[in-house]
Amino acid sequence: MKNFTIQGFGLSLKWVTILQSRHLVRLFFVQVAVLLSLLFLFTQNWLLPDSGDGTVPDASFFQQTEFNTMSFSFLLLAPFMIVGTLHSLLSAHSRQFHLMMPATPTERYSAHILIALAWLLIAYPLSFIIADLLRWLVFAAFGKDSLGMILTFHNPQLPGLFHIEDSTDAMFLSAWLLYVAGGWWCALFFNKSWLIAFGFFCVAYPCLFVMPFLAISSLDAGSQFYIGLNLLLLAFISWHSWRLFRYKRMKKQ
């Protein structure tokens, strides 16, 4: 990337983090609350009184439910929470302060990308641990302390949420990345009405591309087509997001 320096990137990352610190803290607590709600939604049946001697015969199923909740929440929350890390660009005051930083657009953009990645790799696991700890405390109060936290399960699937074993998995992963990038693009392009635009994007894509093709072919036959289409759209959205960041949104006073 042209005009990129480690010093400018570090300075941009520092000031972007300071600028967004309060917002990111609020965003973190919102994520914890959402995860806690989903955990209770999917595990509420285990709060009922035991019919036997207090043991938990279906503990392994509970563990799998916990893991599925973690995976489902990650897929559901990621696009919205990543958009939340762009908060400093979504108001005129913050954007003006952002422009005063002695850093190039490339360095600023890289700083935002790193914050978004850190949110996925650090903030989300930490928020889930806190939510699951709170869930476990409530369960312990009801005498269900044997249904511990997910970290005690030693589940071999925990190191990664995505396992690409065939073309269908690759198609799913490429579509998820497309939705994450689509949320980022909608925030930069539509700004105040990004949520409506992102909802339209989530509905329009399957209606225009997925459903018509599935009507005339099988999923296996179309997987290669969708992988290529997803990657093509992902490349275009990523490129256009950079253009919006550099020439449109970041230049607007």
Summary of the structure (lengths in Angstrom):
residues: 253
radius of gyration: 21.3
end to end distance: 25.4
largest distance: 68.4
contacts: 713
relative contact order: 0.12
helix: 79%
strand: 0%
